[in-house]
Amino acid sequence: MKLRKPLIPAFVLAACLCLVFCQKPDAGHDPGQTARAVKEQDSSQAADAVRLKKFSYVDAKGIGCEAFSLLIPAGWRFSGGVDWVLDNPGMPATARFTVRNPSGSEELEVFPNQAMFWTDNQMLLATFPIGSRYFGAEVRPVAGPAEALTAIVVPRFRGKITNLKVVNTRNLPELARALHAGAPQPGVQTFGDAAKVRIEYTAAGVPMEEEIFAVVEGFSFSMQGMQGVITNTNWYVDYIFSFKAEKGKLDKAAPQFQSMIDSFRVNPQWFSRYNQLVEALIQAQIRQIRSIGELSRYISRTSNEISDSMMRSYNDRQKVYDRIGENFSEYVRDTEHYVNPIEGSDVELPGGYDHVWTNASGEYILTDSPGYNPNVESNKNWQELEKK
């Protein structure tokens, strides 16, 4: 928990400034030296401030517009983005990216969704055994979220680490409920649950700890087959992301991770065109796109117009991301809600700071210094936020 520094009363600060600027120079006093001292103090205050900036990812290889945006700490590096796959018309794009502190060990990573299929049709399993792909989905028995994390996610994305150990796993039914995972749907049997796993390992000689979160959800439906009634299940391991830091520093970095997750926003235009593309591929009964060029031709047929039904779907999806942020506030206590006076919206940021500033570019500065004003060193019209 960050310790809060005592506020300096305004009249004391004004008196100090008066002593600096209003006194006549004494014999031997160098006014230039005073100016340099004030400048150095301002620089020190700026250096102590925490800066967050809006990062926008443009899906240049696919739809061509912004796909999503989020706040990231200034100086951190974003890599990855949206991956387009050619063998799954029901989920032709997945997101995978990292936001990393280049001068430290902290890292947020978002993993691609994992599409799975299972059936009790033995004839179909003879043709598509476990591990093969059926309409772009991996054939695999249904697993709970804790098992999916330890048996699928960790080996798949951390399998090259030789000294990895699972410290603990924890089911998160409240997260699944917040996301409406397994919500009832007509004609099918739905299910959904969530969990997290904490792992430890050594990377480049540095002991690390990491928490990975995931949701397992899906639906089953029955149909008449040659050998009687069979049941097919489509299930997914999704909303997979992790927080990583040097051992002993993960909890301290949690508020920054929380702010990034809470600020994640999907672009409604990208969302609309993506869903149009999926509907077109399914209606055309396409099993697999043969080339990027063919995929681009289908994308070109989508419209920039956003229908009312698509906008409702987008708002419902965005509420899911908002619920993720709200739910993680239960685990990350050192965050605070502010009102952004420029956008007229709420924002959740790392807590424990006395002053928070923002500008029209979506940047934020968090500082304890009552004398620091970013407008002195910038022309971006910074405005101070108030706590909600």
C-alpha positions as CSV (number, residue, x, y, z in Angstrom):
1,M,0.0,0.0,0.0
2,K,1.4,3.4,-1.0
3,L,1.8,5.8,1.9
4,R,0.2,9.1,1.4
5,K,2.3,12.2,2.0
6,P,0.8,15.0,4.1
7,L,-0.7,17.9,2.1
8,I,1.0,21.3,2.3
9,P,-1.6,23.9,3.2
10,A,-2.1,26.4,0.3
11,F,-1.2,29.5,2.3
12,V,2.1,27.9,3.4
13,L,2.9,27.1,-0.2
14,A,2.1,30.7,-1.2
15,A,4.3,32.0,1.6
16,C,7.2,29.9,0.4
17,L,6.8,31.1,-3.2
18,C,6.7,34.6,-1.9
19,L,9.9,34.1,0.0
20,V,11.5,32.8,-3.2
21,F,10.3,35.3,-5.7
22,C,9.6,38.5,-3.6
23,Q,12.8,38.9,-1.6
24,K,15.4,41.3,-2.8
25,P,18.6,39.6,-3.6
26,D,21.1,39.7,-0.8
27,A,24.7,40.7,-1.4
28,G,26.3,37.8,-3.2
29,H,23.0,36.2,-3.9
30,D,22.7,34.8,-7.5
31,P,19.1,35.1,-8.9
32,G,20.0,32.6,-11.6
33,Q,20.9,30.1,-9.0
34,T,17.4,30.5,-7.4
35,A,15.8,30.0,-10.8
36,R,17.8,26.9,-11.4
37,A,16.8,25.5,-8.0
38,V,13.1,26.1,-8.8
39,K,13.5,24.5,-12.2
40,E,15.2,21.5,-10.7
41,Q,12.4,21.2,-8.1
42,D,9.8,21.3,-10.9
43,S,11.7,18.6,-12.8
44,S,11.9,16.5,-9.6
45,Q,8.2,16.7,-9.1
46,A,7.6,15.8,-12.8
47,A,9.9,12.8,-12.4
48,D,8.0,11.6,-9.4
49,A,4.6,11.7,-11.2
50,V,3.1,8.5,-12.6
51,R,1.9,8.9,-16.2
52,L,-0.7,6.9,-18.1
53,K,-1.4,7.3,-21.8
54,K,-4.1,6.0,-24.1
55,F,-2.8,3.4,-26.6
56,S,-4.8,2.7,-29.7
57,Y,-4.3,-0.5,-31.7
58,V,-5.1,-0.4,-35.4
59,D,-6.0,-3.7,-37.1
60,A,-4.0,-2.9,-40.2
61,K,-3.9,-6.6,-41.4
62,G,-7.6,-7.1,-41.1
63,I,-10.5,-4.6,-41.0
64,G,-8.2,-1.6,-41.2
65,C,-9.5,0.6,-38.3
66,E,-8.8,0.9,-34.6
67,A,-9.7,-2.5,-33.0
68,F,-9.3,-1.5,-29.3
69,S,-7.7,1.0,-26.9
70,L,-6.5,0.9,-23.3
71,L,-4.5,3.0,-20.9
72,I,-0.8,1.9,-20.4
73,P,1.9,3.5,-18.2
74,A,4.1,5.9,-20.1
75,G,7.3,4.2,-21.2
76,W,5.8,0.7,-21.2
77,R,5.9,-1.1,-24.5
78,F,2.9,-2.7,-26.3
79,S,3.5,-5.7,-28.7
80,G,1.2,-8.0,-30.5
81,G,-2.4,-7.3,-31.4
82,V,-5.1,-9.0,-33.5
83,D,-4.3,-12.3,-35.1
84,W,-6.4,-13.5,-38.1
85,V,-6.7,-17.2,-38.6
86,L,-7.9,-19.0,-41.7
87,D,-9.3,-22.2,-40.3
88,N,-12.1,-21.1,-38.0
89,P,-14.9,-19.1,-39.6
90,G,-16.7,-18.9,-36.3
91,M,-13.8,-17.1,-34.6
92,P,-11.5,-15.8,-37.4
93,A,-9.7,-13.2,-35.2
94,T,-8.2,-13.4,-31.7
95,A,-6.3,-10.9,-29.6
96,R,-2.9,-11.6,-28.2
97,F,-0.7,-8.9,-26.8
98,T,1.6,-7.8,-24.0
99,V,2.2,-4.5,-22.3
100,R,5.6,-4.6,-20.6
101,N,7.7,-2.4,-18.4
102,P,11.1,-2.3,-20.2
103,S,12.9,-1.1,-17.1
104,G,11.3,-3.7,-14.8
105,S,9.7,-7.1,-14.7
106,E,6.0,-6.1,-14.8
107,E,3.9,-7.3,-17.7
108,L,0.3,-7.7,-18.6
109,E,-0.4,-10.4,-21.2
110,V,-3.6,-11.2,-23.1
111,F,-3.8,-14.6,-24.6
112,P,-5.9,-15.8,-27.6
113,N,-9.2,-17.5,-27.0
114,Q,-9.1,-21.3,-27.3
115,A,-12.0,-22.9,-29.2
116,M,-12.8,-26.5,-28.4
117,F,-15.2,-29.2,-29.6
118,W,-16.3,-32.5,-28.0
119,T,-18.9,-35.2,-28.9
120,D,-20.0,-38.6,-27.8
121,N,-20.3,-39.6,-31.4
122,Q,-17.7,-42.4,-31.6
123,M,-17.8,-42.5,-35.5
124,L,-16.9,-38.8,-35.6
125,L,-14.2,-39.2,-33.0
126,A,-12.7,-42.0,-35.1
127,T,-12.3,-39.5,-37.9
128,F,-11.4,-36.5,-35.7
129,P,-9.5,-37.9,-32.7
130,I,-8.4,-35.8,-29.6
131,G,-6.0,-33.1,-30.7
132,S,-7.3,-32.8,-34.3
133,R,-9.3,-29.8,-35.5
134,Y,-13.0,-30.0,-36.3
135,F,-14.3,-26.9,-38.1
136,G,-11.4,-24.9,-36.7
137,A,-12.0,-26.0,-33.1
138,E,-9.6,-28.4,-31.2
139,V,-11.2,-31.8,-30.4
140,R,-10.9,-32.1,-26.6
141,P,-13.1,-33.3,-23.7
142,V,-14.7,-30.5,-21.7
143,A,-12.6,-29.3,-18.7
144,G,-13.3,-27.1,-15.8
145,P,-11.5,-23.7,-15.5
146,A,-8.9,-24.8,-13.1
147,E,-8.1,-27.9,-15.1
148,A,-8.1,-25.8,-18.3
149,L,-5.6,-23.4,-16.9
150,T,-3.2,-26.1,-15.6
151,A,-3.6,-28.6,-18.5
152,I,-4.1,-26.3,-21.5
153,V,-3.2,-22.7,-20.9
154,V,0.0,-23.0,-18.8
155,P,1.5,-25.8,-20.9
156,R,0.6,-24.1,-24.1
157,F,1.9,-20.6,-23.3
158,R,4.5,-21.3,-20.5
159,G,5.5,-24.8,-21.6
160,K,9.1,-23.8,-22.4
161,I,9.8,-22.8,-18.8
162,T,11.6,-25.8,-17.2
163,N,11.5,-24.7,-13.5
164,L,7.8,-23.7,-13.4
165,K,5.6,-24.7,-10.5
166,V,1.9,-24.2,-9.8
167,V,1.6,-22.5,-6.4
168,N,-2.2,-22.6,-6.2
169,T,-5.5,-22.4,-8.1
170,R,-8.7,-20.8,-7.1
171,N,-12.2,-21.0,-8.7
172,L,-13.8,-17.6,-9.3
173,P,-17.5,-18.2,-9.6
174,E,-18.2,-14.6,-9.0
175,L,-16.2,-13.6,-12.0
176,A,-18.2,-16.1,-14.2
177,R,-21.4,-14.6,-12.9
178,A,-20.3,-11.1,-13.6
179,L,-19.5,-12.1,-17.2
180,H,-22.8,-14.0,-17.5
181,A,-20.8,-17.0,-18.6
182,G,-23.2,-19.9,-19.1
183,A,-26.3,-17.7,-19.3
184,P,-29.3,-19.7,-20.5
185,Q,-29.9,-19.9,-24.3
186,P,-32.9,-21.5,-26.1
187,G,-32.5,-25.0,-27.4
188,V,-29.1,-25.7,-25.8
189,Q,-27.6,-26.6,-22.4
190,T,-25.1,-23.9,-21.3
191,F,-22.3,-23.8,-18.7
192,G,-19.7,-21.4,-17.5
193,D,-17.1,-20.9,-14.7
194,A,-13.9,-19.1,-14.1
195,A,-10.6,-19.6,-12.2
196,K,-7.1,-18.3,-11.7
197,V,-3.8,-20.0,-11.2
198,R,-0.6,-18.6,-9.6
199,I,2.7,-19.9,-10.9
200,E,6.3,-19.2,-10.0
201,Y,9.5,-19.7,-12.1
202,T,12.8,-18.2,-12.8
203,A,13.5,-16.2,-16.0
204,A,16.9,-14.9,-16.9
205,G,18.0,-15.5,-13.3
206,V,15.1,-13.5,-11.8
207,P,12.5,-15.2,-9.7
208,M,9.0,-14.4,-11.1
209,E,5.4,-14.9,-10.1
210,E,2.4,-14.7,-12.3
211,E,-1.4,-15.0,-12.0
212,I,-3.3,-16.2,-15.0
213,F,-7.1,-15.9,-15.3
214,A,-9.5,-17.7,-17.6
215,V,-13.2,-18.4,-18.2
216,V,-14.6,-21.7,-19.5
217,E,-18.0,-21.5,-21.1
218,G,-19.9,-23.4,-23.8
219,F,-23.1,-25.1,-24.8
220,S,-24.2,-28.6,-25.6
221,F,-27.0,-29.7,-28.0
222,S,-28.4,-33.2,-28.9
223,M,-29.4,-34.5,-32.3
224,Q,-30.4,-37.8,-33.8
225,G,-27.6,-39.8,-35.4
226,M,-27.2,-43.2,-37.1
227,Q,-26.4,-44.8,-33.7
228,G,-29.1,-43.0,-31.7
229,V,-29.1,-39.6,-30.0
230,I,-25.6,-37.9,-29.9
231,T,-24.5,-34.8,-28.0
232,N,-22.1,-32.2,-29.4
233,T,-20.4,-29.6,-27.3
234,N,-18.8,-26.3,-28.3
235,W,-16.7,-24.9,-25.5
236,Y,-14.2,-22.1,-25.1
237,V,-11.4,-21.1,-22.8
238,D,-11.6,-17.3,-23.1
239,Y,-10.9,-14.0,-21.3
240,I,-7.4,-15.4,-20.7
241,F,-4.9,-12.8,-19.3
242,S,-2.2,-12.6,-16.8
243,F,-0.3,-10.3,-14.4
244,K,3.4,-10.9,-14.1
245,A,6.2,-9.4,-12.0
246,E,9.3,-10.2,-10.1
247,K,8.5,-12.3,-7.0
248,G,7.4,-10.1,-4.2
249,K,6.4,-7.2,-6.5
250,L,3.2,-8.6,-8.1
251,D,0.8,-7.3,-5.5
252,K,2.4,-3.8,-5.6
253,A,2.0,-3.6,-9.4
254,A,-1.7,-4.8,-9.2
255,P,-3.2,-1.3,-9.3
256,Q,-1.5,-0.5,-12.6
257,F,-2.7,-3.8,-14.1
258,Q,-6.2,-3.0,-12.8
259,S,-6.2,0.3,-14.6
260,M,-5.2,-1.3,-17.9
261,I,-7.9,-3.9,-17.7
262,D,-10.5,-1.5,-16.6
263,S,-9.7,1.0,-19.4
264,F,-9.9,-1.7,-22.2
265,R,-12.4,-0.5,-24.9
266,V,-13.3,-2.3,-28.2
267,N,-14.0,0.1,-31.1
268,P,-17.7,-0.2,-32.0
269,Q,-17.0,0.1,-35.8
270,W,-14.5,-2.7,-35.7
271,F,-16.8,-4.8,-33.6
272,S,-19.7,-4.3,-36.0
273,R,-17.7,-5.2,-39.1
274,Y,-16.1,-8.2,-37.4
275,N,-19.5,-9.6,-36.5
276,Q,-20.8,-9.0,-40.1
277,L,-17.8,-11.0,-41.4
278,V,-18.5,-13.9,-39.0
279,E,-22.2,-14.0,-40.0
280,A,-21.2,-14.0,-43.7
281,L,-18.7,-16.8,-43.3
282,I,-21.2,-18.9,-41.4
283,Q,-24.0,-18.3,-43.8
284,A,-21.7,-19.2,-46.7
285,Q,-20.9,-22.5,-44.8
286,I,-17.2,-21.8,-45.2
287,R,-15.0,-24.3,-43.4
288,Q,-11.7,-22.6,-44.0
289,I,-10.5,-19.4,-45.7
290,R,-7.8,-20.4,-48.3
291,S,-5.8,-17.1,-48.3
292,I,-5.5,-13.7,-46.7
293,G,-6.7,-12.3,-50.0
294,E,-9.9,-14.2,-49.8
295,L,-10.4,-13.1,-46.3
296,S,-9.8,-9.5,-47.4
297,R,-12.5,-9.8,-50.0
298,Y,-15.1,-10.9,-47.4
299,I,-14.0,-8.0,-45.1
300,S,-14.5,-5.5,-48.0
301,R,-18.1,-6.5,-48.2
302,T,-18.8,-5.4,-44.6
303,S,-20.4,-2.0,-44.0
304,N,-19.3,0.9,-41.8
305,E,-22.9,1.4,-40.8
306,I,-23.7,0.1,-37.3
307,S,-27.2,-1.2,-37.0
308,D,-29.3,-0.8,-33.8
309,S,-29.0,-4.5,-33.0
310,M,-25.3,-4.5,-33.5
311,M,-24.9,-1.4,-31.3
312,R,-26.9,-3.2,-28.6
313,S,-24.7,-6.2,-29.0
314,Y,-21.6,-4.0,-28.7
315,N,-22.9,-2.3,-25.6
316,D,-23.6,-5.7,-24.0
317,R,-20.1,-6.8,-24.8
318,Q,-18.5,-3.6,-23.4
319,K,-20.5,-4.1,-20.2
320,V,-18.7,-7.5,-20.0
321,Y,-15.3,-5.7,-20.0
322,D,-16.6,-3.2,-17.5
323,R,-17.7,-6.0,-15.2
324,I,-14.3,-7.6,-15.5
325,G,-12.8,-4.3,-14.2
326,E,-15.4,-4.0,-11.5
327,N,-14.9,-7.6,-10.4
328,F,-11.1,-7.2,-10.2
329,S,-11.6,-4.3,-7.8
330,E,-12.6,-7.0,-5.3
331,Y,-9.0,-8.3,-5.5
332,V,-7.2,-5.0,-6.1
333,R,-8.0,-2.6,-3.3
334,D,-5.5,0.2,-4.1
335,T,-7.5,1.8,-6.9
336,E,-9.8,4.8,-6.9
337,H,-12.6,6.0,-9.2
338,Y,-12.4,9.5,-10.7
339,V,-14.7,11.7,-12.9
340,N,-13.0,12.7,-16.2
341,P,-14.2,16.3,-16.8
342,I,-13.2,16.2,-20.5
343,E,-15.0,13.0,-21.4
344,G,-17.7,13.2,-18.7
345,S,-17.0,9.5,-17.8
346,D,-15.7,7.5,-14.9
347,V,-12.2,6.1,-14.8
348,E,-10.4,3.8,-12.4
349,L,-6.8,4.6,-11.7
350,P,-4.1,3.5,-9.2
351,G,-4.9,4.9,-5.7
352,G,-2.9,6.7,-3.1
353,Y,-2.2,9.9,-5.1
354,D,-3.4,13.4,-4.0
355,H,-3.6,14.9,-7.5
356,V,-4.7,13.4,-10.8
357,W,-4.6,15.3,-14.1
358,T,-5.9,14.4,-17.6
359,N,-6.0,16.0,-21.1
360,A,-8.0,15.6,-24.3
361,S,-5.5,13.0,-25.6
362,G,-6.5,10.5,-22.9
363,E,-3.3,10.9,-20.9
364,Y,-3.2,10.9,-17.1
365,I,-0.7,12.1,-14.6
366,L,-0.8,11.0,-10.9
367,T,1.2,12.9,-8.3
368,D,1.5,13.7,-4.6
369,S,2.9,17.1,-5.2
370,P,0.5,20.0,-4.6
371,G,2.8,22.3,-6.4
372,Y,3.1,20.3,-9.6
373,N,1.0,21.6,-12.6
374,P,1.6,19.9,-15.9
375,N,0.3,22.9,-17.8
376,V,3.6,24.7,-16.9
377,E,5.6,22.4,-19.1
378,S,2.9,21.5,-21.7
379,N,0.3,23.2,-23.9
380,K,-2.1,20.2,-23.8
381,N,-4.6,21.9,-21.4
382,W,-4.4,19.5,-18.5
383,Q,-7.4,19.4,-16.1
384,E,-7.4,18.0,-12.6
385,L,-9.8,15.2,-11.8
386,E,-12.0,14.8,-8.8
387,K,-12.6,11.6,-6.9
388,K,-16.0,10.1,-7.5
